[in-house]
Amino acid sequence: MQVNEPPKPKFDIDRRKLLRSGLSLGALTFLTGCDISDNDTVQSMFAVVSQWNNFVQSELFGAARLAPEYPESMAVKDFRYNAWYHADQAPLLNAADYKLELSGLIDTKKPWSVSDLYALPQKSQITRHVCVEGWSMIGKWTGTPLSELLKRVGADTTAKYVGFVCADGYYESIDMATALHPQTIMAYQLSDQILPAKYGFPFKIRIPTKLGFKNPKFVTALYVTNRNPGGFWVDRGYNWFSGI
């Protein structure tokens, strides 16, 4: 699943130049007359601009940049289900048998049970989930900051990436700064209820600073690495950073 980290684009800019540049995928709209499905040159151009977008977003990101939080009255109770399969096809994980496997640049790789995870300090957030498909929804999520787990297992927080493997075949990765962000949590509850199976029981990674597809569900393995692991949709053309 892991792949070699792609070469980073070499841009000699500072933050003010970065903000003035305004370069994005939208700058390539002049290519709409091209058949991008089989044009290697166009695909290469999109790859370069995607790397640029990753660079821009990572430069703007920081622990002080928080996603908006809302009053509980705005939290939706019937949160929208979203996946590439129907809800009745979602994995049914048994709490008694579940183990979160750890690997990579982590000192203590002992698996974590559901009860181990639930014993960690928890916090709630009422944040907006933004889907790349164009819809958004505010929900109340409760769980443990991912930084807390990483600290307790002795993760190398100078490493570049944290990757996730999921019971439904999904996989995703985030940069370490996002993993340590105060709003990035392992969400065990939605609307004060144990996370229902279709939303990712026993937990999903909730990252309100990222687009929805960067929030993996049914997580069964976590690892820390210096090699970019990509992601399920990223490997199919989506932008990797996809956040603020």
PyMOL commands that set and color helices and strands:
alter all, ss='L'
color gray80, all
select helices_A, chain A and resi 15-21+25-31+40-60+72-74+87-89+114-118+146-152+176-179+197-199+212-214+234-236
alter helices_A, ss='H'
color red, helices_A
select strands_A, chain A and resi 101-104+123-130+136-145+161-166+171-175+185-190+193-194+204-206+219-225
alter strands_A, ss='S'
color yellow, strands_A
deselect
rebuild
show_as cartoon
